[in-house]
Amino acid sequence: MNKLIHLALFALLSFSTIAAQTDVTQLDILNLKAQSESVYTAGQPSQTDFAKLKDLGLQTVINLRGDNETSWSEKELVSGLGMNYYHIPVRSKADITLENATKLQALLQTHQQETTLLHCASSNRVGALVALYHAVTLKKPIDEAIETGKQWGLKSLESVVRNKVKEEIGQP
């Protein structure tokens, strides 16, 4: 009987996690995608989206946009809603660096037990940093790292990532 109760409880918790994930991905946010049970990537959410995300259990926001890309303070809004807020400004191609990619991975690792949204304007910068980290730090083949980056939102920055990888590993 005890095993049956544990099994029922596990099924209920699994269902609620799947239901919450489905609810989050139903929001009308550009390029919103679940990367795992607790990590989501997207383009820029609206101010009202953050309140909805909070209601659905979001705990941490990592913003890769530059300081002046919105006319309102995302940090103030997100912090005011009681969520963790982190900012790694990626203002241009020059900010697609291994240092920023490593900072991003460290934040994701630190908050791995929390529901986290990682975003920029379209998710392109998100995918670029993920691809760069996979290629250089995790030593994945470049095409595999690029494919992973595309799953996280990489589009027009692919050539930038390929060039940065060549610089980092010492290829001409």
Secondary structure, DSSP 8 states (H G I E B T S, - for coil): -HHHHHHHHHHHHHHHHHHHHHHHHTS--TT-EESSSSEEEES---HHHHHHHHHTT--EEEE-S-TTSSSS-HHHHHHHTT-EEEE----SGGG--HHHHHHHHHHHHHTTTS-EEEE-SSSHHHHHHHHHHHHHTS---HHHHHHHHHHTT--TTHHHHHHHHHHHHT--
